[in-house]
Amino acid sequence: MIGFNFLLRPMKTLSISLMVTHYFELDVRCTSRRPRRNDEVVNDPSKPPFSIFNYPGRFHGRPRVRLLNDEERKVANTYVLRNCPEVDPYLEMFVDYLKHEGHTSDEIDQGIEMFFADWFKLYVQTRENAVTDPLLQDLAWPPSNKATSWPAYMVNGYNFHTFVHGQGRATINTGIGVRGSDSNDPSHDFYGILKDVVQIEYCGSTFSMNVVLFEGDWFDPINGMKVHPLYKLVDVNRKKFYKEYDPFILAQQAIQVYYCHYPSMKKDKVDWMAVCETKSRRVVDSASKEESDQDATAYQVDDIPHAPSVSISEQIPSLFDQLQGLTLEVDLGILPQSVPSELPTDEEEFESEETSDDEDDVDPSNDY
């Protein structure tokens, strides 16, 4: 067998290593499959078809194992069920039952937080209810208490960093927000600081369903937030946080914000910060098509106006009617006639050039 000294042939080594990567399994990460720095991972066909489990995103940094306690596990599971579109029919069924029992809206919200996950599991496992979807059956079981924590995550064109990971960096990517029920009213929105990026796993028989959650420290939306009535500018108080334990949101729901401190040192402004929403990398500012069409037609005329035709019905009087008996005679013979000059031939041009050269070669000593 003939051996090769690849140290003397680095280009051959690179070409062979690149060729070998085409034979790797699909789950093996290599240079040829590495996404760009700001690109998100595309949908993976090996993941379950449920929307919240197949949303494109990419992790950054070194992962670590995190064990969820019972409260964290229950709150995370309830939030996932409430925000999964495939579970909405069962959530409406549960809410209608509580309304039929005469419970108030606050009691219904409390009942969803405390009992919906257990009720959904019991309902799916009952054969009489005929829930045959294997994904719903796997989702009915709570997630594993063993989760994976990451320091950074890229989703929706944003690059999010946890508060600890973002310390000492030139850019601040730790501010997060989530839209409320009314997107036009910012008073229903929540704003906070990203505390951790948690990936929980539902151990199902069909798919291994993973979903990414953002754990945040949220500002109080009632006592710790102000909204300008006219300009809809939002301020948050850095000392007033949300007291209820509801820290998780889906990573795909998050928007990135930046908190700007006021330069004033007055007592009414020292603890307040202005919320500045950052722009996604996938968004480009451009006028809409309707606005561009309106701007284009504003400087145009639909019909080109034609010049009005002028008809002269009166006869124009002659300019020489008043000069009676005056005869104007012009002798064309006295006018100078322009004779076209003949073009010089090549020989004449050559002789003229020689003459000019001879004149230039005159001895300057004779010029006195």
Secondary structure, 3 states (H helix, E strand, C coil): CCCCCHHHCHHHHHHHHHHHHHHCCCCCCCHHHCCCCCCCCCCCCCCCCCHHHCCCCEEECCCEEEECCHHHHHHHHHHHHHCCHHHHHHHHHHHHHHHHCCCCHHHHHHHHHHHHHHHHHHHHHCHHHCCCCHHHHHHHCCCCCEEEEECEEEECCEEEECCCCCCCCCCCCCEEEECCCCCCCHHHCEEEEEEEEEEEEEECCCCEEEEEEEEEEEECCCCCEEECCCCCCEEEECCCECCCCCCEEEHHHEEEEEEEECCCCCCCCCCEEEEEECCCCCCCCCCCHHHHHHHHHHCCCCCCCCCCCCCCCCCCCCCCCCCCCCCCCCCHHHCCCCCCCCCCCHHHHHHHHHHHHHHHCCCHHHCC
